[in-house]
Every structure is written in C-alpha cells, then in structure tokens.
C-alpha cells in the first residue's frame, strides 16, 4: 500500500496515471468470481485457477498485484484471502461492488473512454464516436452487455437505497411514481419501508418486462419523453436527469409537470457537483456521463434552473452521507 503522506508529487501523479491497471485487475477478479471462491478462507492460485478455468501463473500475477493494493492478502504459503475491502466484491456483500467492477472493465466501456480526448476536442459524444450509436441502443443490441450493466446498477443501488431511505421520508406520500425506475429495486425498497404507500413503476417496455413487484405496485410501460402516469402525489426521478443534457432533462420534467397534480411533489435524486476542489466522485461521475450517455452532473443552482424551465420550483435539498441528494420541487 502507498503512504500518501510520504509520496512525492511525481510518485503520486504516476500512481494516478496508472489507475487503469488496478481497475482491470479488479475487473478480472470480479469477472472470475474470485471473492466468492474465497468466502470460506484462503486458497492458492492453482486452486483458484482450476475453479475458474484460468491460466494459473497469469492468475497468480493478478492476485499478488491485488494483494499489493489491499484487495487481497497473500500469506507465507501462497494462499490468498479477502481483505475487508476485497470482501465488497462478494456477490452476497451487504453493499456489493462486484457488479460494478465487472461493468467498468468491459471492452466497449473502455473504448468509449478511449475517445475522451476526441470528445474534449470536438464536443462530440465519446461513446457515439467509438461505437457509432448511443449507449441505450448499443446495450439493447448487445443483450449480454445490457444484462451486465443492469446487474451493476442494481448492485450499487443497494447502498444508495439504504442511505436515501434514512435521509428522506417517503412515507408522507400516498402514491409514488418511480419514473425511469428500471426493474423496481428502489421503489420496492420504498414500499417495504412504508407499508401504507402505493407505487407505480414506470419505464420502457423491455426494461420493466419481468420486473418483480408486490401487490401495492403497478407496472406501467412507456417512455418519459412521451408521457408519464398521471395523478400521483410524488414523482421520483432517481439517476435519470444526469443521463441527459439540459434540453432533454427539461423535456422530462415537463412531462412530469403535465402529469402531476397541483399539490404534488417531484423528487430528483442525483449527485450535487458542489464547489470547486471537492466532491471527487461527483466530478468523475460527470466525466462518465459525458463519455457515456452524453449527460452531466449538476450543481444545486443548475438543478434550480432546470426545475424552473420544467415548471417546478426547487424548494428543498436533502443530502445523504454518500453524495446523493434529493432535490424536491413543487409545481408552479
């Protein structure tokens, strides 16, 4: 492990520039399911290679590299064990990260990031430049990649959902529409926490097809660019607006404004970019939005501007401990 207090600027910069090496090593371990194989204790690289149909000497080199950065621990007998950090890659981890590690190492995702310089020079979307289509159509056409992405989103939302439910009282509403709610993981968490609440899961037909929801939840298929279900008193857009540039984000908000009653509430759950020189996760997520779907992360002031253009007044912001905030708006 490096000691950041004693690193020279040159060493620190080289470490940052070489971050891709750690990303790919973690991706390999996650894709092979190494963390699950180490759930019950240390194993050597030969045993792990046999279990994962891998080349043992090559796998050993990856595992010892991961041990050097604290993901694994290598003992004196050549065995590898999970550290507290590495245990987050287990499929049954309380806050699993393995699905995300599998996704971010996929070749198509890296190819899009490889076009970042082109995007900065031209303003073009890096993903479209690399693949000739947008992320949505690409994943629809490549079912395996779509499934890996969906699994990644479901996994990382476990932590997010817990913190959002702790920070914000969704129980004061009667019916919540989860706009662009995917397979319903967030809405199911809200309904489980508030037995008196009813929900409507709304997303594209191929997304909600097969979604598992309870008897207090209705599933409606459609596009939020066309219309959203009308009449509920709360509309949640979680990690939706950051996928889109301002004009599209305003269009989505206007569709919600058409559907929402005068006493209703729109709840936008996104990162707050914050001030300069802070919020590294939000700033890097903003680059990910630029490279991938072509959207952006925003400041509170920028959300206020979006809300106003969409027919809402931003009245309150509720932060969480993990960088997400609930931006609450009322119809005007």
N, C-alpha and C positions, 0 to 999 in steps of 0.2 A: 504494500500500500504506500502511496506517496504521502509525504508530510508537507501539506500546503504552506505551513509556516516557514519551512526552510527552502522551498523551491525558488530557484532563480526565475526571473521573467522568461528567459529562454526555455527552461525546462517546462515551465507552466504552459507556455504557448505551444510547445511541441506536443505536450500531453493533450491539450485541447484539439490540436490539428489531427491527432491520431485517434480521436474518439470513435471513428468508424470501425476500428479494429475491435474494440470492446463490444460495440453494437453487434457486429457479425458473429463474434464468439458466443455471445449470449443467445443470439438468434439460433445458432447451431444447437446449443444445449437445449433450448426450448423446443425446437422442432423435433429433436430426437426424444424428448420426454425424459431427459436425464434426471430432473428434480424428482419426478415421481418414482423413478427407479432407486433413488437414494433416500426415499421416505423412511425406510426402516434401519438405515445405518450405512456406513462406508462401504464402497465397492471399488475394486481396481478397474483400470481402463480396459483390460482384457474382458472382464465380465460384462462391463457396460457395452463394449463393442459387440459382443456376441448377442446381447439383448436387443441392440438397435440396428443390427446388420451393418455395422460400420467398420472401417479400417482402424484396427486398434492403435497402431503407432500415431496415426494422424489424430485420432480422438484424444489420445493421451496429451498431445501437444496443446490441443484446445483446452482441455480440463486444467492443466497446470497453469496456463495463462489466466484462466478464470480464477484459479486459486490465488494468483498474484494480485488480483484486484478485489479480493474479498467475497466473491460469489461462492466459491468453494473453499474447502480446507484440505490440503494434502498432508497425510500423515507420513511417518517414517517408513511405513511398509508399502507405500504406493497406493494406499486407499484414498478415495475422495469422499468427502462428506459435505452436506449442505451447511452453509452458514445461515445466520438469521436473514441476511439479505437474499441468499440463494433460495431459501425456502419459499420466497414470494413467487418463484416460478412453478411451484407445485400446483396442479390443477385444483386441489382442494384447499388452497391457501385462503385465509379469511379475506384478503384483498389481493386476488391473483393478478400477476403481471405477465404470466407466460404467454397468454394470447396476444398481448400487445407486442411482446418480443418476437413472436413468430411473424406477425404482420410487418413490422418495420424492417425486417430483413429480406422481404420478398423482392425478387429482382425488378419487377415492374415499378415498385415504390422507389427503389434506389435509382432506377433510370430517370424517373421524374426529377428527383433531387439533383441528378447529374446535369439537368438542364436549367438549374437555378441561375447560373451566370447568364445564359441566354435570356432568361426571363427578366433579369435585372436590366440587361442592356436594352431590351426591346419593349418590355411591358407585357409580353405575351405570357399566357399561362404555361408553366413549365410542363405540366402533365400532358396537356394537349400537344405541345411541341414535341414531346418524346414519343407519344403514342398515337397521335392523330385523332383523338377523341377525348371526351371528358371522363372523369373518374366514374361517374354513375353508369354511363353506357359501357365502359370497359369492364366493370365488375359484373354487370348484367350479362355481358357476352362471355365472361370467364367465370363460370359458376364456382370453381374452387377458390378463386381469389375473393369473390363475394362472400363465401362462407367463412374464410379466414378473417376477413375484415369484420364481419358481423360478430364472430366469436371474440375478437379483440375488443370491440366496443362494449359487448355485454360484460366482459371480464373487468374492464377498467371502471365501468359504471357501478360496480358493487361498492367500491369505496366512496364514490361520488354520491350515490343514493343515500348512504348512511349519514353522511355529513349534511346533505341537503335537508333530510327529514329532521335532523337535530336542530338545524338553524331556522327553519321556516315552518310555520303552522299551516299546513294544507287542510287541516280539519275544519277550518271555518267556512269552507265551501260546501255546496250540496252536490254539484257535478263538475268534474274536471275533464276537459278535453286535452289529451296529450297529442299535440299537433306535430306530425313527423315523429311519432313515438316508437318507431321500429317494431320490435316484437313484443313490447309492452313491459319490459323489465322495470322501468321507472314507475309507470302507472301502477303496476302490480304492487310495488313497494309502498306507494302512497296509500292504496286501498287497504293493504294489510295493516298499515299503521293507523288507519282511520275507518273503523267498521261502518260508520254511518254515511260514508261517502260513496258516490257512484262515479263511474268513469266511462269515457269514450276514447278508444284507441283509434287514431286516425293516421293512416299512411298509405303509400301506394299499394295496389293490389298484390304485387309479388312480394312485398315486404310483410304485410300483415297475414298473408296466406299461411295458415298453420300456427299463428300466434296462440299461445295458451293463456287464457284469461279466466277469471272467476265469473260467478253469476251476477256480480254487480258491475260488470263491464261489458259494454257493447263495442264491437269492432266495425269500423266503417272504412271502406277503401276509397281512395281518391287522391287528388293532387292539391296541395295547398296553394298552388298557383291558380287553381280554378275556383275552389270554394272549400270551406271547412264547415263541419256540422254546426248548426245554429242553436242558440238558446241556452247554453250552459253559462254558469256564472264565473267560471275560471277557464282560461286557455293557457296551457303551458307549452312553450317552445324551448326545449332543452337541447343545447348544442345544435341548433338549426340555423340561426341567423349568421353564425360565423362561417358557414359554408358559402355564403353569397356576398357579392358586392352590394353597395348601398341601394341601388335601384331595385334589385330583386328582393332585398330584405324589406324595403318599404312596401313592395307589392304584397309580400306575405303578410305583413302587419295589416295592410288594408283589407285583405281577405278576412282576417280575424275581426277587424273592426266592423265589417259588414255583418258578421255572424253574432257578435257579442251584444247582449242587452245593455241598456244604459247603466245598470248597476254592476256590470261585470268587471272582471279584472283580467289583464293579460300579464303573464309571468314569463319573462325571458331569462333563461338560465344560461349564463355564459361567463367567460373569464373577463376580468377588468384589467385592461393593459396597465393601468396605474401610471405613476410618474416615471420620469427618466431614471435610468440606472437601477431599476428594481424589477421585480416580477419576471425572472428569467423564464419560467415555464410559460407565461403568457406571451412573452416576446418570441420565443421559439415556436410556440403553437401558431402564432401569427404567420411565421415563415411557412409552416406546414400547410396552413390554409392557402397561402399564396401559391405554393408549389402544387398542391393537390387540387381541391375543388375550385380554387380561384376566389375564395372569400377572404375574410380578415377577422382578427380580434379587434376589440374596440375599447375606448375609454368610456367612463360614465357619461361624459359630455357628448360623446358621439352617439351613445345609446339614446340620450335625451333628444338629440336631433332626429334620429330615426323614428322614435316614438311620435314626435310631433308631426313628422311627414306622413306617418301611418294612421293618424287620427287618435293618438293617445297622449296623455301627459304622464311623464315619468314622475311618480310620487315618492317612491321609497326604494332603497337598495339594501338588501340583506346579504352581507358577506358570509362565507363559510371559512373554515380553517384550512381549506385546501385550494384556495384561489378562485373557486367559483363563486358567483354572486347571483342572487335573484333580483332582477330588475322588475319592479312592479308598476304597471301603468293602468290608468283609468281612461275610459272613452271621453273624448271631448267633442 
